[in-house]
Amino acid sequence: MSDDRMRILTMLANGKITPQEAENLLLALHEEPSAENPRAALKNPKFLCVKVTGNDTVDVRVPIGILRTGIKLTALIPPQAMGHIEEHMKERGFNFDLSRFKREDVDELISNLAEMEVNVASRNGDNVRVYCE
């Protein structure tokens, strides 16, 4: 175990930092940000984050593990119901077959999410940021 990692865990054990702060520090140990893409080194993101600032304030962190769990749960959906779900998804512009998702596909998707960042400045003064950490 590295000295930095041990120091972070010791600070957590001594109550000097919160579990969230410890997690952020441990994640930062594995990142090697570059000027072009500071998030590119994050290989295994833990959360999908949505932050809105300005007139409205929103701060949402969704565990990425939900994606894996959701894919696993699709195996429990009866074929007739799956056909109905896929039909409704196609009507709404989502044209893909959930039954063909494999663990490797989900892992690749999650890995690629680490590099994703969306920033929007709206006309009403809100700023929206979607990213992974």
N, C-alpha and C positions, 0 to 999 in steps of 0.2 A: 504494500500500500504506500502511495506517495506521501511525502511530508505534508503537502498542501491538503490533500484529502483528509489526512489524520487531524490536521489543525481544524478543518471545517467541522468534522465529526465531534471533536473535543469541545469546540465552541457550542455546538448544538447540545451536547450532553450537559454542559455547564449552564445552559439556559441563556447564553449570551446572544444567540441568534434563534430565529424561529425556524421550524421545519421548512417553510417556503423559502426563506433566505438561504438555508443550507442547500436545498435543491437547486436554486438558481446558481449558487457558487459552484456546486459540483458540476452542473451543466457547463458553466463557463470554463472550467478546467479543461474540458474536452474540445472547446471551440478555438479555432485559430482564424479569427476574422480577417478578411482582406478589405482593402479600400473599396473594391467594386461590389462585393457581396459579403457583408459582415455575418450573414447567417449561413453561408454555404458549408461551413465545417460541421454544422449540427446534423449528424447522420441519423439520429433516432429521436425525433421530436416527441415530446410527451403531451403537449397541449396545442390545440388550435385556438388562437386568440382573436377576439374581435373587440376593438376599442373604438369608441366614438367620443369625441370631445367637441366642445363648442356650445351650441344651444342645448343639446341633449348630451347626457353622459351615459355611456354603456361600457361595461367591462366584463366580458364573458371569456371564460377559459373552459374549453371542452376537452376532456381527456381523449387522446388519440386512440386509446384502447377500445373506446366505444365503436370505432370503425371495424376493428377486428372482431369484436363481439357481434356486431350487426351482420357481418358476412357469415359468421358461424351460424347465426340464427336462421339465415335463409335456407339452410339445409333442413330445417324443421317445417318449412312451409309446404303444404301438399301441392303436387304438380298443377292441379286445377286452379288453385288460388294463385300460384306463381304466374300462370298464364294471364290471369285477370290483372294482377299487379303490373306485369310487363306491358300489357296493353294500355293501361292507364298512364304508365310512365312514358310510353311512346307518344301518346296524345299530348303530353306536356313537354316534349322535346328531349326526353332521356331515352335514347335508343341503344340499350345494351342489355345483355342477358346476364342476370344476376347469378344464375346457376353455373356459369362458366368462370366465375371469380375463384381464383386459387390463392392459397396463402402467399405464394411468391408474388402474385400480382398485388396483393394488399401491402406486402412489405416494400415493394418497389414504389407503390403509390405514396406510402408514408415517408419513405426516404426522399422522394421528390418534393413532398410538401415542405420539407425543411428549407428548401430554396425559394419557396413561394412567399411573396409579400405583395399586398395590394394596398395602395394608399389613394384615398379619394378626398378631395376638398369640394364640398357641396356649395351651391350658391347661397344656401341659408346660413352658412358659417360653420357647419359641422365638418369635422374631419374624421374619416373612417379609416381604420387600419386593420387589416386581416393578415395574420402571420402565424408561424409556429414557433414554439420554444421548447 
